[in-house]
């Protein structure tokens, strides 16, 4: 490696995207904000939404393979991508890497998402984008939002499940929304609408999801090495040849003497009209083992979020526990 650069936390989204493209083109080592240093081409940082964030090392070859395979699967001959997620997050980073042309970057990428402000800013010219489900839901509620989404050749939706009702609305509106599944360890989504990419092996063993392929990282930084196939920590099953992700394998807690998965409570909340995202939080309770608090996002309530677009589960735990936000 000739040079080592760590992007600062406060770098403007447009500048971050330019620097990422330059480093990928020149083969210069690049560290995302907060990532530990190590002997890898690119070191990303997990979101840390529910547990301590980790640094994950990837090679330039892995990034190139993931970007080209994604384009192949999507039928992308060289689209210009629109970056809505923080470029320093895994989803935003791969959007930058996937874009054949210099991407169009929303200046607010990684910050609070206001659909009206976004639509007022959008100058046109992008052909595809990557978002979280709440972005899509907010755009569909805004005047002109559905028309904007229809102009995209595809909208990758990651960072969590794509609710059935939102999927149906996209289908009705003629929007090509594709649910993605993956993690920082796999350079983001490598399963599209339940179908693994060519070259990616997904196995479900006793209900647990394992992933292997050229996109899987070699190691955390500074360690340990990543087991192959990589145990995702998610539960899943195959249905009609497609992978269904059922939740985390560590979200089961005793509630009044019965073991329950937090994803069960989230699915129940998502079934209510108008709810676009739900997060269930388990709070220790001496009498019942745990009590469950479910936070939702709808037309009147919003969830606290990280720069990745994912809900900030640690902040929600503090709220559920009656604690104040931690100030670092």
GIUR-V841449 format. One record per residue. N is the residue number from 1. PHI is phi as a letter, one per 40 degrees, with the letter a starting at -180 (* if undefined). Layout:
# GIUR-V841449
N|PHI  N|PHI
This chain:
# GIUR-V841449
1|*  2|c  3|a  4|b  5|b  6|b  7|c  8|c  9|c  10|c  11|c  12|d  13|d  14|c  15|c  16|c  17|c  18|c  19|c  20|c  21|c  22|c  23|c  24|c  25|c  26|c  27|g  28|c  29|d  30|b  31|b  32|c  33|d  34|g  35|c  36|c  37|c  38|a  39|c  40|b  41|c  42|b  43|b  44|c  45|b  46|c  47|c  48|g  49|c  50|b  51|a  52|c  53|c  54|b  55|c  56|b  57|c  58|b  59|c  60|c  61|c  62|c  63|c  64|c  65|c  66|c  67|c  68|c  69|c  70|d  71|c  72|c  73|c  74|c  75|g  76|c  77|c  78|i  79|c  80|c  81|c  82|b  83|c  84|b  85|c  86|d  87|d  88|c  89|c  90|c  91|c  92|c  93|d  94|c  95|c  96|c  97|c  98|c  99|c  100|c  101|c  102|d  103|c  104|c  105|b  106|c  107|d  108|c  109|d  110|g  111|b  112|d  113|c  114|b  115|c  116|c  117|c  118|c  119|c  120|c  121|c  122|d  123|c  124|g  125|h  126|c  127|b  128|a  129|a  130|b  131|a  132|b  133|c  134|c  135|d  136|c  137|c  138|c  139|c  140|c  141|c  142|c  143|d  144|g  145|c  146|c  147|c  148|c  149|c  150|c  151|c  152|c  153|c  154|a  155|b  156|c  157|b  158|b  159|g  160|i  161|c  162|c  163|d  164|d  165|c  166|c  167|d  168|c  169|c  170|c  171|c  172|c  173|c  174|g  175|b  176|c  177|c  178|b  179|c  180|b  181|b  182|i  183|a  184|d  185|c  186|b  187|f  188|g  189|c  190|b  191|b  192|b  193|f  194|g  195|b  196|c  197|c  198|d  199|g  200|b  201|b  202|b  203|b  204|b  205|b  206|f  207|g  208|b  209|c  210|b  211|b  212|a  213|i  214|c  215|c  216|c  217|c  218|c  219|a  220|c  221|b  222|c  223|i  224|c  225|c  226|c  227|c  228|b  229|c  230|c  231|c  232|c  233|g  234|b  235|c  236|a  237|a  238|c  239|b  240|f  241|g  242|b  243|c  244|b  245|c  246|b  247|h  248|c  249|c  250|b  251|b  252|c  253|b  254|c  255|b  256|f  257|g  258|b  259|c  260|b  261|c  262|d  263|c  264|c  265|c  266|c  267|c  268|c  269|c  270|c  271|c  272|c  273|d  274|g  275|c  276|b  277|a  278|a  279|b  280|c  281|b  282|c  283|b  284|d  285|b  286|c  287|c  288|b  289|g  290|a  291|b  292|b  293|b  294|b  295|b  296|b  297|b  298|a  299|c  300|b  301|b  302|b  303|c  304|c  305|b  306|c  307|c  308|c  309|g  310|c  311|c  312|c  313|c  314|c  315|c  316|c  317|c  318|c  319|c  320|c  321|c  322|g  323|c  324|c  325|d  326|c  327|b  328|c
